[in-house]
Amino acid sequence: MNGVVGDILPVALGVAISPVPIIAAILMLLSPKARVTSVGFLLGWVLGIVLASTIFTLLASVLPDSGEDESAPVKGVIQLALGALLLLLAVRNWRNRPKPGEEPEMPKWMGAIDSMSFFGAAGLGILLSGVNPKNLLLSASAGVTIGSAALGTGATIGAIAIFTVIAASTVLVPVLAYLLAADRLRGPLDALREWLAKQNALIMAVLLLVLGVVVIGKGIGSF
């Protein structure tokens, strides 16, 4: 299991380092209904990660067994395809980055956060974690790694749990910290939100490039 955890660790960090969900969580923490919406968003974020990684783990578990041969060509082809898609997303983010002096354009739904309900925030969390193309590809990569490792049920659940905790950590930490010390965190959270908004495209481009290369490397190693 240790080898599987080592393989999914960079992918989980890739999900965690997602500026837009972090910005969304911060905006909810700064909204009038901070405690309601932030908890809803956190639960939806975690649920989306669990669902996506579990589905791909189950799908990968039916891949042909390579037997005594360590090569796994089907797994390798899937990882190469996922890596290539991540590289395409990296190029798109790089090309869409704001020009010097230009204000970054954020999603329109962020303007509705102040009036969002608990279930609306939870639904948004599920969409951003489980349906967002970048996170879906990363969850697919983790699921392929876990599902094709022929682990026992307990170890598989444990690997998915570790992936989920790491992937959700950047939303989990600020929400829990805010619930414990709301007044102290308003200033730092607002400053972090502004920085992430400006650097979103650059962060995502570099992150997707690195992860794409990592996943392609895993795919090559599967042959």
VEXLO-880172 format. One record per residue (C-alpha): residue number from 1; residue in one letter; x, y, z. Coordinates in steps of 0.5 Angstrom, whole numbers. Example, Ala and Ser with C-alpha at 12.3 -4.5 7.8 and 13.67 -1.06 7.14 Angstrom:
> 1|a|25|-9|16
> 2|s|27|-2|14
***
This chain:
> 1|m|0|0|0
> 2|n|6|5|1
> 3|g|8|5|-6
> 4|v|1|7|-8
> 5|v|0|12|-3
> 6|g|7|15|-6
> 7|d|4|15|-13
> 8|i|-2|18|-11
> 9|l|1|24|-6
> 10|p|3|29|-12
> 11|v|-4|28|-15
> 12|a|-7|29|-9
> 13|l|-3|35|-8
> 14|g|-5|37|-15
> 15|v|-13|37|-13
> 16|a|-11|41|-6
> 17|i|-7|47|-10
> 18|s|-13|49|-14
> 19|p|-14|57|-13
> 20|v|-21|57|-15
> 21|p|-24|53|-10
> 22|i|-20|56|-4
> 23|i|-22|63|-7
> 24|a|-29|60|-6
> 25|a|-28|58|1
> 26|i|-25|64|3
> 27|l|-31|68|0
> 28|m|-36|64|4
> 29|l|-32|65|10
> 30|l|-32|73|9
> 31|s|-40|72|7
> 32|p|-45|74|12
> 33|k|-47|67|12
> 34|a|-40|64|13
> 35|r|-41|58|18
> 36|v|-47|56|14
> 37|t|-44|56|7
> 38|s|-37|54|9
> 39|v|-39|48|12
> 40|g|-43|46|6
> 41|f|-38|47|1
> 42|l|-33|43|5
> 43|l|-38|37|6
> 44|g|-39|38|-2
> 45|w|-32|38|-3
> 46|v|-30|32|1
> 47|l|-36|28|-2
> 48|g|-34|30|-9
> 49|i|-27|28|-8
> 50|v|-29|21|-5
> 51|l|-34|20|-11
> 52|a|-30|21|-16
> 53|s|-24|17|-14
> 54|t|-28|11|-12
> 55|i|-32|11|-18
> 56|f|-25|11|-22
> 57|t|-22|6|-17
> 58|l|-28|1|-18
> 59|l|-27|2|-26
> 60|a|-20|1|-26
> 61|s|-20|-6|-21
> 62|v|-23|-9|-27
> 63|l|-17|-8|-32
> 64|p|-14|-14|-34
> 65|d|-9|-17|-29
> 66|s|-2|-17|-32
> 67|g|0|-23|-28
> 68|e|7|-24|-26
> 69|d|9|-19|-31
> 70|e|10|-13|-28
> 71|s|8|-9|-35
> 72|a|1|-7|-35
> 73|p|0|-4|-42
> 74|v|-8|-2|-41
> 75|k|-6|2|-35
> 76|g|0|5|-38
> 77|v|-5|7|-44
> 78|i|-10|10|-40
> 79|q|-5|14|-36
> 80|l|-1|17|-42
> 81|a|-8|19|-44
> 82|l|-10|23|-38
> 83|g|-3|26|-38
> 84|a|-4|29|-45
> 85|l|-10|32|-43
> 86|l|-7|35|-37
> 87|l|-2|38|-41
> 88|l|-7|41|-46
> 89|l|-10|44|-40
> 90|a|-4|47|-38
> 91|v|-3|50|-44
> 92|r|-10|53|-44
> 93|n|-9|56|-37
> 94|w|-2|59|-40
> 95|r|-5|62|-46
> 96|n|-11|65|-42
> 97|r|-7|68|-36
> 98|p|-8|75|-35
> 99|k|-4|80|-39
> 100|p|1|85|-35
> 101|g|-4|90|-31
> 102|e|-10|86|-33
> 103|e|-15|84|-28
> 104|p|-16|77|-28
> 105|e|-23|75|-29
> 106|m|-27|70|-24
> 107|p|-33|66|-25
> 108|k|-39|69|-25
> 109|w|-42|65|-20
> 110|m|-37|68|-15
> 111|g|-42|74|-14
> 112|a|-48|70|-12
> 113|i|-44|67|-6
> 114|d|-47|72|-1
> 115|s|-54|69|-2
> 116|m|-52|62|-3
> 117|s|-55|57|2
> 118|f|-52|51|5
> 119|f|-54|46|0
> 120|g|-52|51|-6
> 121|a|-45|51|-3
> 122|a|-45|44|-2
> 123|g|-47|43|-9
> 124|l|-42|48|-11
> 125|g|-37|44|-7
> 126|i|-39|37|-11
> 127|l|-38|41|-18
> 128|l|-31|44|-17
> 129|s|-28|37|-14
> 130|g|-32|32|-17
> 131|v|-34|35|-24
> 132|n|-29|40|-25
> 133|p|-24|37|-31
> 134|k|-18|38|-28
> 135|n|-20|35|-21
> 136|l|-24|30|-25
> 137|l|-17|28|-29
> 138|l|-13|28|-23
> 139|s|-18|23|-19
> 140|a|-18|19|-25
> 141|s|-11|18|-25
> 142|a|-11|17|-17
> 143|g|-17|12|-18
> 144|v|-13|8|-24
> 145|t|-7|7|-19
> 146|i|-11|5|-13
> 147|g|-16|0|-17
> 148|s|-10|-3|-21
> 149|a|-6|-4|-15
> 150|a|-10|-11|-13
> 151|l|-10|-8|-6
> 152|g|-15|-11|-1
> 153|t|-22|-8|1
> 154|g|-19|-5|7
> 155|a|-12|-2|4
> 156|t|-16|1|-2
> 157|i|-21|5|3
> 158|g|-15|7|7
> 159|a|-12|9|0
> 160|i|-18|13|-2
> 161|a|-19|16|5
> 162|i|-11|19|5
> 163|f|-12|21|-2
> 164|t|-19|25|0
> 165|v|-16|28|6
> 166|i|-10|31|3
> 167|a|-14|33|-3
> 168|a|-19|37|1
> 169|s|-14|40|6
> 170|t|-13|47|3
> 171|v|-21|48|4
> 172|l|-21|44|10
> 173|v|-16|48|14
> 174|p|-18|55|13
> 175|v|-26|53|14
> 176|l|-24|49|21
> 177|a|-19|55|23
> 178|y|-24|60|21
> 179|l|-29|57|26
> 180|l|-24|57|31
> 181|a|-22|64|30
> 182|a|-26|68|26
> 183|d|-24|75|28
> 184|r|-17|74|27
> 185|l|-17|71|20
> 186|r|-21|76|16
> 187|g|-15|80|14
> 188|p|-10|74|12
> 189|l|-16|71|8
> 190|d|-18|77|4
> 191|a|-10|78|3
> 192|l|-10|71|1
> 193|r|-16|71|-4
> 194|e|-13|77|-8
> 195|w|-6|74|-9
> 196|l|-10|67|-11
> 197|a|-14|71|-16
> 198|k|-8|74|-19
> 199|q|-4|68|-20
> 200|n|-9|63|-21
> 201|a|-8|62|-29
> 202|l|0|62|-27
> 203|i|-1|57|-21
> 204|m|-5|52|-25
> 205|a|-1|52|-32
> 206|v|5|50|-28
> 207|l|2|45|-23
> 208|l|-2|42|-29
> 209|l|5|42|-33
> 210|v|8|38|-27
> 211|l|3|33|-26
> 212|g|2|32|-33
> 213|v|9|30|-34
> 214|v|9|26|-28
> 215|v|2|22|-30
> 216|i|6|21|-37
> 217|g|12|18|-33
> 218|k|8|13|-30
> 219|g|4|11|-36
> 220|i|11|10|-39
> 221|g|13|6|-33
> 222|s|7|1|-34
> 223|f|10|-2|-41
***
